[in-house]
Amino acid sequence: MSREAYLARVRDATQAGRAYRIEPRGEVTPTTGYVGGGDDLCARFAAEANAVGGTAVVVRSFDEARAELAKVLRARRAESAFVWRHDVLDRLGLAGLLAELSVAALDPGALAKMPRDTRRATILTADIGITSADYGIAETGTLAMFARPEQPRLASLAPPCHVAILERRQILPDLFDLFAALDEAGTTAGAPHKVPSNLTFITGPSKTGDIELQLTTGVHGPGDWRVIVVDG
C-alpha cells in the first residue's frame, strides 16, 4: 500500500470516528450524569439485580424474609452457613432460623477460635454465605460492602451461594449518592481514613469470559447470588 493510500484510510477512519466522540457541553458539575433510581428504589434494585443473573426479591416484612431464606437453605440442602454478625441479620432472627433447620452457623467469632488450617478448611466447605451489605445501589443492582472483623469479605466470596439481606434504608439511588454517603461518613468520623479501607462492589454472580467469548459463572466466586430486600 502506498503512503498516500494509507494516510487516506487513516483520515477516513478518523472522520467516521467523530460520530462517536463525546464532547461535554457547558460546565461539568459534581452531579453531571446523575441518573437516580426511580420512584421505587427496592423494585428498581431487584429488577437490575435479576437482569445481571442474580435472584432478587422484595418482601414486606422480616417474617417473609425468613421464609424466603428458609426456601434457599432447604433447596440447597445447606449443612453449614458462613454468616456475618450484623443488626439486620439479628432482626431477621438468623441464628434461630439456622438452628431450626439444623444448619451450622459459622460466624467470625466461632471461626477465630479454630486453628488456622481448620478454619480455612471449614470456610471452604461452607454451603452458603449469608450477609447484609452497607448499601445497595438501585441504578445497577449492586451491593456495596465494607470488610470488617465481624463482616468478612470471604462470606460473600468463598461459598458457592451468597445471600444478602437488606432493608429499604440501605438502598441508595445512584453511585453519586453512595460516594456522598461515604464522604459524609468519613466527615462524621472525623477524617476520611476512618472509613474502612476495603470497599467491594458486587453486581450479580461471579462471571468470567475467555477469548472465545464464552461466559462462565461461579469460577472466581459464588455462581448463585441472591438478595432479599425488606421493604417494610
N, C-alpha and C positions, 0 to 999 in steps of 0.2 A: 504494500500500500504506500502511495506517495505521501509526502509530508502534508501537502495541501488537502488530500482526501482525508487524512487522519484528523487534521485540525477542523475540517468541516464537520466531521462526525461529532467531535467534542462540542462544537458550537451548537449543533442540532440538539444534542443530549442536554446541554445546559439550558437551552431555551425551553425544552419540554419540561425540565425540572422546575422551572419557575412557577408553574401552576400549583405546585405543592409546597411552595415556600411560605412559611409563617412570618408575617410582618406585623408586630404589635402596633396598635393604633392608640395614641394618647399615652398618658402616664400609667405605668403598671403599679397598682396598689397591692397591699398585703392580701386583699380579698379578691383580687383578679382571678377568675377561674373558679370561684366558689360555686359548687353545684348544690349542696344540701342533700337531704334525704327524703324530701316529700312530706306529706301531711302525716303519714303513719309510719314512724321510724321502725317499729317492730316488724310490720308487714314487709317493708322495703328490705330490711336486713335479711329476713327469711327468704324472700324471693331471690336476692342476689346470691346468698349462700347456696341455695339449691341450684342456681344457674351454673355454678362452678364445680358441681359434682358433690356437694355436701348434702346433708339431710337436716333441714332446719324446720322447727315447728314453733308456733306461738300458742301458748296456753294462758289461761286466765287466773290460775292460782298455783300455789306450791303443791297442793294435792294432785292437780293434773300433771304437774311436772314430775312428781314422784311416780305416777302411773306410767308416764312416757319413758322415764329412765328404767323402770322395772321391766318394761317390754324389751328394751335393748339388752339388759342384763340376761333376761331369760333367752332371748333369741340367740345370743352369742354363747350361751351356756357358761357364763363367766364364773370362774372359781376364785379369782383374785382381782382386785382393783387398786391401781396406784392413784391415790387421791390427794388433793390439796387440803389444807386447812384454810377455810375461808368462811366469812359470815354468811354468804349466800347459801353455801352448802350446809351450814348449820341450820338455817331457816328451812331448808329443804328437808331436814331430818335424814341426811345421808347415812350417818352411822347406823341408825335404826333400820333403814331400808336394807343396807348391806347385810346386817345381822339377820334380818328376817329372811333373806334369800340365800343365806349361808355363803356369802361372798366375803373372802378375807380382805380386810381393809389394810392397805399398805400406805400409811401416811409417813411424812418425813421424820416424825418422832420415832416411830417403830423401826424404820429403816436405819436411822442413825445409830441404833444400838447393835446392829448386826456387824460382824466382821466385814471388811471391805469386799472380799471375794464373794461372800454370801449375799451381801447387799446387791452387788452387781448382777448376780445370777437371778435373784428374786425380782429385781426390776425388769429384767429381760424376759421373764416368764409371766409377767402380769398380763391378764387378758384384756384389760380395758383401763384407760386413763380418764379420770373424772376431775374436771377443774371448773373454775369460773373464768373470768377474764377481768382485766382492768376496764377495758372498753370494747364495744362493738361498733363498727363503722357501717352505717346503713347504706351509704352510697355503693360500697363494694362487697358487703357481706363478710367483712374482715374482722378477726379478733386481734386486739392489741393487748399483749400480755407482758408484764414485767416478771423477771425471775427473782424470787426472794427465797430465803431459807425454808419458809413454810409453804411456798408455792413454786416448786422446782420446775424448770423448763422440761425436764425429762418426762414428766407426767403427760404432757401433750405430744411427746415425740416418740418415746420408746414402745408403748403398747400398740397393737395393730388397730385398735379402735379408740378414738378420742371423743369424749362427750363434754361439752361445756354448757353450764347452766348460767344464764344471765337474767338480770332484771331490767325492766324498761329504763330505769335511771342510768344504766350503764351504756345505753345505746346513744351514740353521737351521730349527727347527720353526715359529716364530711371529714376528710383528713385535716382541713383547716381548723375545724372545731377540736380535733384531737390535739394538735400542736398548741392551740390556745389553752387547752386544759392542762397540758404538760407544763407550759410556761407559767401558768397560774400556780400549779402545784409546787414548782420549784421556787417561785417567789414566796409563797406561803411558808415553805420550809426554811426560808432564809437565804438560800443560794441554789442555783440551778443544779449543782452537783449532788444535792440531796435527793434528786430523783434517781431511782435505781439505774445502773449503767446498762442493763440488758433489756432491750425492748424488742419483742418479736411480733411480727405480723403474720397471721395465719389466714389464708384465703383458700378454703377447700381442702380436700385430702392431698396428701403428698403426691406430686406428679414429676415425671421426668420424661424427656424425649431424646431420641437418638438421631443420627444423621439421616435416617430413612423416614423421619417424621412420624415415628410410631410412639404414641403416648402411653406410658405405663404408670399406674397408680400404686402407691404403697411401697415404693422401693426405699426411699430415704425417710420414711415416717409413716404415720397411720394411713391406711387405704380407706378406712371407714371413719368419716369425720361428721360429727353431729352437733347441733346446737339446739338447746331448748330455751326459749325466751319467755319469761314470765311477765305478761303484760296485765298486771292486776292492780 
